[in-house]
Amino acid sequence: MAILYLKCKTCGVRFYSGIASDIKNFNTLSLINKTHQCPKGHVNVYNKIDYSF
């Protein structure tokens, strides 16, 4: 099981998205227009391409 991270589109801070998945299941996930808040409080919309392990 791998933790999925995001990079804030506003301030660039890398943070845990709250989602964990293995690579096989990640390929089948629909991660479209998901809203996340970075630790500094910025709220942005993310798509599958924005997530990293």
PDB file of N, H, CA, C and O in Angstrom:
ATOM      1  N   MET A   1       0.849  -1.178   0.000  1.00  0.00           N
ATOM      2  CA  MET A   1       0.000   0.000   0.000  1.00  0.00           C
ATOM      3  C   MET A   1       0.895   1.243   0.000  1.00  0.00           C
ATOM      4  O   MET A   1       1.813   1.360   0.812  1.00  0.00           O
ATOM      5  N   ALA A   2       0.621   2.139  -0.896  1.00  0.00           N
ATOM      6  H   ALA A   2      -0.125   2.043  -1.556  1.00  0.00           H
ATOM      7  CA  ALA A   2       1.421   3.356  -1.024  1.00  0.00           C
ATOM      8  C   ALA A   2       0.561   4.574  -0.684  1.00  0.00           C
ATOM      9  O   ALA A   2      -0.644   4.590  -0.935  1.00  0.00           O
ATOM     10  N   ILE A   3       1.194   5.578  -0.117  1.00  0.00           N
ATOM     11  H   ILE A   3       2.173   5.566   0.087  1.00  0.00           H
ATOM     12  CA  ILE A   3       0.521   6.826   0.239  1.00  0.00           C
ATOM     13  C   ILE A   3       0.596   7.760  -0.960  1.00  0.00           C
ATOM     14  O   ILE A   3       1.651   7.897  -1.581  1.00  0.00           O
ATOM     15  N   LEU A   4      -0.516   8.397  -1.284  1.00  0.00           N
ATOM     16  H   LEU A   4      -1.372   8.285  -0.780  1.00  0.00           H
ATOM     17  CA  LEU A   4      -0.548   9.339  -2.391  1.00  0.00           C
ATOM     18  C   LEU A   4      -0.351  10.762  -1.877  1.00  0.00           C
ATOM     19  O   LEU A   4      -1.021  11.194  -0.939  1.00  0.00           O
ATOM     20  N   TYR A   5       0.561  11.470  -2.492  1.00  0.00           N
ATOM     21  H   TYR A   5       1.106  11.119  -3.254  1.00  0.00           H
ATOM     22  CA  TYR A   5       0.880  12.840  -2.119  1.00  0.00           C
ATOM     23  C   TYR A   5       0.440  13.810  -3.208  1.00  0.00           C
ATOM     24  O   TYR A   5       0.254  13.433  -4.365  1.00  0.00           O
ATOM     25  N   LEU A   6       0.283  15.047  -2.815  1.00  0.00           N
ATOM     26  H   LEU A   6       0.434  15.353  -1.875  1.00  0.00           H
ATOM     27  CA  LEU A   6      -0.030  16.133  -3.736  1.00  0.00           C
ATOM     28  C   LEU A   6       0.935  17.273  -3.479  1.00  0.00           C
ATOM     29  O   LEU A   6       1.492  17.392  -2.387  1.00  0.00           O
ATOM     30  N   LYS A   7       1.131  18.111  -4.486  1.00  0.00           N
ATOM     31  H   LYS A   7       0.679  18.014  -5.372  1.00  0.00           H
ATOM     32  CA  LYS A   7       1.904  19.333  -4.334  1.00  0.00           C
ATOM     33  C   LYS A   7       0.919  20.481  -4.480  1.00  0.00           C
ATOM     34  O   LYS A   7       0.246  20.596  -5.504  1.00  0.00           O
ATOM     35  N   CYS A   8       0.829  21.332  -3.464  1.00  0.00           N
ATOM     36  H   CYS A   8       1.376  21.239  -2.632  1.00  0.00           H
ATOM     37  CA  CYS A   8      -0.108  22.442  -3.475  1.00  0.00           C
ATOM     38  C   CYS A   8       0.128  23.319  -4.702  1.00  0.00           C
ATOM     39  O   CYS A   8       1.258  23.717  -4.988  1.00  0.00           O
ATOM     40  N   LYS A   9      -0.939  23.610  -5.412  1.00  0.00           N
ATOM     41  H   LYS A   9      -1.857  23.287  -5.180  1.00  0.00           H
ATOM     42  CA  LYS A   9      -0.852  24.441  -6.616  1.00  0.00           C
ATOM     43  C   LYS A   9      -0.620  25.915  -6.280  1.00  0.00           C
ATOM     44  O   LYS A   9      -0.245  26.697  -7.153  1.00  0.00           O
ATOM     45  N   THR A  10      -0.838  26.295  -5.030  1.00  0.00           N
ATOM     46  H   THR A  10      -1.143  25.659  -4.320  1.00  0.00           H
ATOM     47  CA  THR A  10      -0.666  27.686  -4.624  1.00  0.00           C
ATOM     48  C   THR A  10       0.715  27.944  -4.029  1.00  0.00           C
ATOM     49  O   THR A  10       1.403  28.881  -4.434  1.00  0.00           O
ATOM     50  N   CYS A  11       1.123  27.111  -3.062  1.00  0.00           N
ATOM     51  H   CYS A  11       0.565  26.350  -2.732  1.00  0.00           H
ATOM     52  CA  CYS A  11       2.377  27.388  -2.359  1.00  0.00           C
ATOM     53  C   CYS A  11       3.478  26.355  -2.600  1.00  0.00           C
ATOM     54  O   CYS A  11       4.622  26.579  -2.203  1.00  0.00           O
ATOM     55  N   GLY A  12       3.159  25.236  -3.238  1.00  0.00           N
ATOM     56  H   GLY A  12       2.230  25.054  -3.560  1.00  0.00           H
ATOM     57  CA  GLY A  12       4.171  24.240  -3.560  1.00  0.00           C
ATOM     58  C   GLY A  12       4.491  23.238  -2.471  1.00  0.00           C
ATOM     59  O   GLY A  12       5.372  22.401  -2.666  1.00  0.00           O
ATOM     60  N   VAL A  13       3.817  23.284  -1.333  1.00  0.00           N
ATOM     61  H   VAL A  13       3.101  23.964  -1.175  1.00  0.00           H
ATOM     62  CA  VAL A  13       4.059  22.341  -0.248  1.00  0.00           C
ATOM     63  C   VAL A  13       3.557  20.956  -0.649  1.00  0.00           C
ATOM     64  O   VAL A  13       2.439  20.819  -1.146  1.00  0.00           O
ATOM     65  N   ARG A  14       4.382  19.926  -0.434  1.00  0.00           N
ATOM     66  H   ARG A  14       5.290  20.037  -0.030  1.00  0.00           H
ATOM     67  CA  ARG A  14       3.980  18.546  -0.701  1.00  0.00           C
ATOM     68  C   ARG A  14       3.296  18.016   0.549  1.00  0.00           C
ATOM     69  O   ARG A  14       3.812  18.177   1.655  1.00  0.00           O
ATOM     70  N   PHE A  15       2.115  17.372   0.379  1.00  0.00           N
ATOM     71  H   PHE A  15       1.696  17.241  -0.520  1.00  0.00           H
ATOM     72  CA  PHE A  15       1.359  16.899   1.531  1.00  0.00           C
ATOM     73  C   PHE A  15       0.612  15.607   1.220  1.00  0.00           C
ATOM     74  O   PHE A  15       0.348  15.289   0.060  1.00  0.00           O
ATOM     75  N   TYR A  16       0.275  14.867   2.280  1.00  0.00           N
ATOM     76  H   TYR A  16       0.489  15.126   3.222  1.00  0.00           H
ATOM     77  CA  TYR A  16      -0.478  13.621   2.170  1.00  0.00           C
ATOM     78  C   TYR A  16      -1.908  13.934   1.761  1.00  0.00           C
ATOM     79  O   TYR A  16      -2.558  14.782   2.372  1.00  0.00           O
ATOM     80  N   SER A  17      -2.398  13.259   0.737  1.00  0.00           N
ATOM     81  H   SER A  17      -1.869  12.570   0.240  1.00  0.00           H
ATOM     82  CA  SER A  17      -3.733  13.524   0.198  1.00  0.00           C
ATOM     83  C   SER A  17      -4.855  12.900   1.018  1.00  0.00           C
ATOM     84  O   SER A  17      -6.023  13.245   0.841  1.00  0.00           O
ATOM     85  N   GLY A  18      -4.505  11.982   1.915  1.00  0.00           N
ATOM     86  H   GLY A  18      -3.556  11.701   2.059  1.00  0.00           H
ATOM     87  CA  GLY A  18      -5.532  11.258   2.659  1.00  0.00           C
ATOM     88  C   GLY A  18      -5.958   9.981   1.953  1.00  0.00           C
ATOM     89  O   GLY A  18      -6.879   9.295   2.397  1.00  0.00           O
ATOM     90  N   ILE A  19      -5.285   9.663   0.852  1.00  0.00           N
ATOM     91  H   ILE A  19      -4.537  10.220   0.491  1.00  0.00           H
ATOM     92  CA  ILE A  19      -5.611   8.481   0.062  1.00  0.00           C
ATOM     93  C   ILE A  19      -4.389   7.573  -0.002  1.00  0.00           C
ATOM     94  O   ILE A  19      -3.270   8.033  -0.226  1.00  0.00           O
ATOM     95  N   ALA A  20      -4.619   6.278   0.198  1.00  0.00           N
ATOM     96  H   ALA A  20      -5.528   5.904   0.381  1.00  0.00           H
ATOM     97  CA  ALA A  20      -3.562   5.282   0.053  1.00  0.00           C
ATOM     98  C   ALA A  20      -4.047   4.223  -0.928  1.00  0.00           C
ATOM     99  O   ALA A  20      -5.215   3.835  -0.907  1.00  0.00           O
ATOM    100  N   SER A  21      -3.152   3.763  -1.782  1.00  0.00           N
ATOM    101  H   SER A  21      -2.203   4.078  -1.799  1.00  0.00           H
ATOM    102  CA  SER A  21      -3.524   2.797  -2.805  1.00  0.00           C
ATOM    103  C   SER A  21      -2.272   2.080  -3.286  1.00  0.00           C
ATOM    104  O   SER A  21      -1.174   2.633  -3.225  1.00  0.00           O
ATOM    105  N   ASP A  22      -2.434   0.849  -3.763  1.00  0.00           N
ATOM    106  H   ASP A  22      -3.326   0.399  -3.812  1.00  0.00           H
ATOM    107  CA  ASP A  22      -1.306   0.219  -4.434  1.00  0.00           C
ATOM    108  C   ASP A  22      -1.358   0.630  -5.905  1.00  0.00           C
ATOM    109  O   ASP A  22      -2.367   1.160  -6.370  1.00  0.00           O
ATOM    110  N   ILE A  23      -0.294   0.389  -6.618  1.00  0.00           N
ATOM    111  H   ILE A  23       0.525  -0.042  -6.240  1.00  0.00           H
ATOM    112  CA  ILE A  23      -0.205   0.869  -8.000  1.00  0.00           C
ATOM    113  C   ILE A  23      -1.278   0.235  -8.879  1.00  0.00           C
ATOM    114  O   ILE A  23      -1.840   0.907  -9.743  1.00  0.00           O
ATOM    115  N   LYS A  24      -1.567  -1.035  -8.674  1.00  0.00           N
ATOM    116  H   LYS A  24      -1.110  -1.581  -7.971  1.00  0.00           H
ATOM    117  CA  LYS A  24      -2.590  -1.728  -9.482  1.00  0.00           C
ATOM    118  C   LYS A  24      -3.957  -1.056  -9.311  1.00  0.00           C
ATOM    119  O   LYS A  24      -4.648  -0.790 -10.294  1.00  0.00           O
ATOM    120  N   ASN A  25      -4.337  -0.786  -8.073  1.00  0.00           N
ATOM    121  H   ASN A  25      -3.776  -1.002  -7.275  1.00  0.00           H
ATOM    122  CA  ASN A  25      -5.628  -0.148  -7.822  1.00  0.00           C
ATOM    123  C   ASN A  25      -5.620   1.328  -8.218  1.00  0.00           C
ATOM    124  O   ASN A  25      -6.655   1.864  -8.612  1.00  0.00           O
ATOM    125  N   PHE A  26      -4.476   1.985  -8.121  1.00  0.00           N
ATOM    126  H   PHE A  26      -3.634   1.550  -7.801  1.00  0.00           H
ATOM    127  CA  PHE A  26      -4.380   3.386  -8.521  1.00  0.00           C
ATOM    128  C   PHE A  26      -4.759   3.562  -9.993  1.00  0.00           C
ATOM    129  O   PHE A  26      -5.402   4.543 -10.365  1.00  0.00           O
ATOM    130  N   ASN A  27      -4.358   2.615 -10.809  1.00  0.00           N
ATOM    131  H   ASN A  27      -3.836   1.818 -10.506  1.00  0.00           H
ATOM    132  CA  ASN A  27      -4.658   2.697 -12.235  1.00  0.00           C
ATOM    133  C   ASN A  27      -6.150   2.628 -12.526  1.00  0.00           C
ATOM    134  O   ASN A  27      -6.588   3.070 -13.588  1.00  0.00           O
ATOM    135  N   THR A  28      -6.935   2.084 -11.610  1.00  0.00           N
ATOM    136  H   THR A  28      -6.579   1.725 -10.748  1.00  0.00           H
ATOM    137  CA  THR A  28      -8.379   1.974 -11.831  1.00  0.00           C
ATOM    138  C   THR A  28      -9.170   3.050 -11.077  1.00  0.00           C
ATOM    139  O   THR A  28     -10.384   3.152 -11.254  1.00  0.00           O
ATOM    140  N   LEU A  29      -8.510   3.842 -10.252  1.00  0.00           N
ATOM    141  H   LEU A  29      -7.524   3.760 -10.109  1.00  0.00           H
ATOM    142  CA  LEU A  29      -9.200   4.890  -9.496  1.00  0.00           C
ATOM    143  C   LEU A  29      -9.636   6.042 -10.393  1.00  0.00           C
ATOM    144  O   LEU A  29      -8.939   6.403 -11.342  1.00  0.00           O
ATOM    145  N   SER A  30     -10.782   6.606 -10.086  1.00  0.00           N
ATOM    146  H   SER A  30     -11.348   6.313  -9.315  1.00  0.00           H
ATOM    147  CA  SER A  30     -11.230   7.818 -10.769  1.00  0.00           C
ATOM    148  C   SER A  30     -10.974   8.989  -9.829  1.00  0.00           C
ATOM    149  O   SER A  30     -11.748   9.233  -8.904  1.00  0.00           O
ATOM    150  N   LEU A  31      -9.902   9.699 -10.069  1.00  0.00           N
ATOM    151  H   LEU A  31      -9.273   9.501 -10.821  1.00  0.00           H
ATOM    152  CA  LEU A  31      -9.547  10.851  -9.249  1.00  0.00           C
ATOM    153  C   LEU A  31      -9.695  12.095 -10.110  1.00  0.00           C
ATOM    154  O   LEU A  31      -8.719  12.611 -10.654  1.00  0.00           O
ATOM    155  N   ILE A  32     -10.914  12.561 -10.224  1.00  0.00           N
ATOM    156  H   ILE A  32     -11.707  12.142  -9.782  1.00  0.00           H
ATOM    157  CA  ILE A  32     -11.224  13.703 -11.082  1.00  0.00           C
ATOM    158  C   ILE A  32     -11.855  14.794 -10.231  1.00  0.00           C
ATOM    159  O   ILE A  32     -12.824  14.552  -9.512  1.00  0.00           O
ATOM    160  N   ASN A  33     -11.299  15.990 -10.318  1.00  0.00           N
ATOM    161  H   ASN A  33     -10.511  16.186 -10.902  1.00  0.00           H
ATOM    162  CA  ASN A  33     -11.827  17.164  -9.616  1.00  0.00           C
ATOM    163  C   ASN A  33     -12.019  16.933  -8.117  1.00  0.00           C
ATOM    164  O   ASN A  33     -13.062  17.271  -7.557  1.00  0.00           O
ATOM    165  N   LYS A  34     -11.004  16.355  -7.475  1.00  0.00           N
ATOM    166  H   LYS A  34     -10.157  16.081  -7.930  1.00  0.00           H
ATOM    167  CA  LYS A  34     -11.019  16.151  -6.028  1.00  0.00           C
ATOM    168  C   LYS A  34     -10.464  17.396  -5.345  1.00  0.00           C
ATOM    169  O   LYS A  34      -9.426  17.916  -5.752  1.00  0.00           O
ATOM    170  N   THR A  35     -11.139  17.866  -4.329  1.00  0.00           N
ATOM    171  H   THR A  35     -11.983  17.443  -3.999  1.00  0.00           H
ATOM    172  CA  THR A  35     -10.708  19.048  -3.599  1.00  0.00           C
ATOM    173  C   THR A  35      -9.899  18.631  -2.377  1.00  0.00           C
ATOM    174  O   THR A  35     -10.332  17.778  -1.602  1.00  0.00           O
ATOM    175  N   HIS A  36      -8.728  19.230  -2.207  1.00  0.00           N
ATOM    176  H   HIS A  36      -8.376  19.923  -2.837  1.00  0.00           H
ATOM    177  CA  HIS A  36      -7.869  18.971  -1.051  1.00  0.00           C
ATOM    178  C   HIS A  36      -7.369  20.301  -0.506  1.00  0.00           C
ATOM    179  O   HIS A  36      -7.253  21.293  -1.225  1.00  0.00           O
ATOM    180  N   GLN A  37      -7.078  20.283   0.795  1.00  0.00           N
ATOM    181  H   GLN A  37      -7.172  19.477   1.379  1.00  0.00           H
ATOM    182  CA  GLN A  37      -6.534  21.474   1.454  1.00  0.00           C
ATOM    183  C   GLN A  37      -5.135  21.151   1.943  1.00  0.00           C
ATOM    184  O   GLN A  37      -4.930  20.156   2.639  1.00  0.00           O
ATOM    185  N   CYS A  38      -4.173  21.987   1.582  1.00  0.00           N
ATOM    186  H   CYS A  38      -4.340  22.795   1.017  1.00  0.00           H
ATOM    187  CA  CYS A  38      -2.800  21.777   2.026  1.00  0.00           C
ATOM    188  C   CYS A  38      -2.669  22.217   3.494  1.00  0.00           C
ATOM    189  O   CYS A  38      -3.562  22.882   4.018  1.00  0.00           O
ATOM    190  N   PRO A  39      -1.573  21.855   4.153  1.00  0.00           N
ATOM    191  CA  PRO A  39      -1.374  22.237   5.550  1.00  0.00           C
ATOM    192  C   PRO A  39      -1.385  23.746   5.799  1.00  0.00           C
ATOM    193  O   PRO A  39      -1.641  24.181   6.922  1.00  0.00           O
ATOM    194  N   LYS A  40      -1.112  24.545   4.772  1.00  0.00           N
ATOM    195  H   LYS A  40      -0.904  24.192   3.860  1.00  0.00           H
ATOM    196  CA  LYS A  40      -1.122  26.009   4.926  1.00  0.00           C
ATOM    197  C   LYS A  40      -2.502  26.602   4.686  1.00  0.00           C
ATOM    198  O   LYS A  40      -2.680  27.815   4.791  1.00  0.00           O
ATOM    199  N   GLY A  41      -3.493  25.751   4.362  1.00  0.00           N
ATOM    200  H   GLY A  41      -3.348  24.765   4.276  1.00  0.00           H
ATOM    201  CA  GLY A  41      -4.869  26.209   4.235  1.00  0.00           C
ATOM    202  C   GLY A  41      -5.361  26.496   2.833  1.00  0.00           C
ATOM    203  O   GLY A  41      -6.516  26.886   2.662  1.00  0.00           O
ATOM    204  N   HIS A  42      -4.522  26.317   1.822  1.00  0.00           N
ATOM    205  H   HIS A  42      -3.584  26.000   1.961  1.00  0.00           H
ATOM    206  CA  HIS A  42      -4.947  26.561   0.445  1.00  0.00           C
ATOM    207  C   HIS A  42      -5.794  25.400  -0.062  1.00  0.00           C
ATOM    208  O   HIS A  42      -5.412  24.240   0.092  1.00  0.00           O
ATOM    209  N   VAL A  43      -6.932  25.700  -0.662  1.00  0.00           N
ATOM    210  H   VAL A  43      -7.242  26.642  -0.787  1.00  0.00           H
ATOM    211  CA  VAL A  43      -7.823  24.681  -1.209  1.00  0.00           C
ATOM    212  C   VAL A  43      -7.731  24.727  -2.729  1.00  0.00           C
ATOM    213  O   VAL A  43      -7.902  25.778  -3.346  1.00  0.00           O
ATOM    214  N   ASN A  44      -7.459  23.570  -3.315  1.00  0.00           N
ATOM    215  H   ASN A  44      -7.320  22.717  -2.813  1.00  0.00           H
ATOM    216  CA  ASN A  44      -7.350  23.464  -4.766  1.00  0.00           C
ATOM    217  C   ASN A  44      -8.029  22.190  -5.245  1.00  0.00           C
ATOM    218  O   ASN A  44      -8.286  21.275  -4.463  1.00  0.00           O
ATOM    219  N   VAL A  45      -8.315  22.145  -6.535  1.00  0.00           N
ATOM    220  H   VAL A  45      -8.106  22.889  -7.171  1.00  0.00           H
ATOM    221  CA  VAL A  45      -8.917  20.975  -7.173  1.00  0.00           C
ATOM    222  C   VAL A  45      -7.803  20.208  -7.881  1.00  0.00           C
ATOM    223  O   VAL A  45      -6.973  20.797  -8.573  1.00  0.00           O
ATOM    224  N   TYR A  46      -7.794  18.884  -7.698  1.00  0.00           N
ATOM    225  H   TYR A  46      -8.468  18.406  -7.136  1.00  0.00           H
ATOM    226  CA  TYR A  46      -6.752  18.036  -8.262  1.00  0.00           C
ATOM    227  C   TYR A  46      -7.369  16.914  -9.093  1.00  0.00           C
ATOM    228  O   TYR A  46      -8.495  16.479  -8.851  1.00  0.00           O
ATOM    229  N   ASN A  47      -6.601  16.462 -10.071  1.00  0.00           N
ATOM    230  H   ASN A  47      -5.686  16.815 -10.267  1.00  0.00           H
ATOM    231  CA  ASN A  47      -6.968  15.331 -10.904  1.00  0.00           C
ATOM    232  C   ASN A  47      -5.919  14.248 -10.767  1.00  0.00           C
ATOM    233  O   ASN A  47      -4.877  14.472 -10.151  1.00  0.00           O
ATOM    234  N   LYS A  48      -6.170  13.091 -11.322  1.00  0.00           N
ATOM    235  H   LYS A  48      -7.016  12.909 -11.823  1.00  0.00           H
ATOM    236  CA  LYS A  48      -5.299  11.922 -11.166  1.00  0.00           C
ATOM    237  C   LYS A  48      -3.835  12.226 -11.484  1.00  0.00           C
ATOM    238  O   LYS A  48      -2.938  11.714 -10.813  1.00  0.00           O
ATOM    239  N   ILE A  49      -3.591  13.034 -12.474  1.00  0.00           N
ATOM    240  H   ILE A  49      -4.318  13.450 -13.019  1.00  0.00           H
ATOM    241  CA  ILE A  49      -2.217  13.344 -12.888  1.00  0.00           C
ATOM    242  C   ILE A  49      -1.438  14.102 -11.803  1.00  0.00           C
ATOM    243  O   ILE A  49      -0.207  14.102 -11.820  1.00  0.00           O
ATOM    244  N   ASP A  50      -2.133  14.741 -10.870  1.00  0.00           N
ATOM    245  H   ASP A  50      -3.133  14.742 -10.856  1.00  0.00           H
ATOM    246  CA  ASP A  50      -1.491  15.539  -9.823  1.00  0.00           C
ATOM    247  C   ASP A  50      -0.957  14.688  -8.659  1.00  0.00           C
ATOM    248  O   ASP A  50      -0.123  15.161  -7.887  1.00  0.00           O
ATOM    249  N   TYR A  51      -1.425  13.446  -8.525  1.00  0.00           N
ATOM    250  H   TYR A  51      -2.102  13.061  -9.152  1.00  0.00           H
ATOM    251  CA  TYR A  51      -1.035  12.582  -7.401  1.00  0.00           C
ATOM    252  C   TYR A  51       0.302  11.907  -7.679  1.00  0.00           C
ATOM    253  O   TYR A  51       0.609  11.566  -8.821  1.00  0.00           O
ATOM    254  N   SER A  52       1.093  11.718  -6.630  1.00  0.00           N
ATOM    255  H   SER A  52       0.844  11.995  -5.702  1.00  0.00           H
ATOM    256  CA  SER A  52       2.359  10.989  -6.749  1.00  0.00           C
ATOM    257  C   SER A  52       2.525  10.085  -5.532  1.00  0.00           C
ATOM    258  O   SER A  52       1.889  10.287  -4.498  1.00  0.00           O
ATOM    259  N   PHE A  53       3.394   9.082  -5.678  1.00  0.00           N
ATOM    260  H   PHE A  53       3.910   8.918  -6.518  1.00  0.00           H
ATOM    261  CA  PHE A  53       3.659   8.140  -4.590  1.00  0.00           C
ATOM    262  C   PHE A  53       4.839   8.597  -3.774  1.00  0.00           C
ATOM    263  O   PHE A  53       5.217   7.932  -2.810  1.00  0.00           O
TER     264      PHE A  53
END
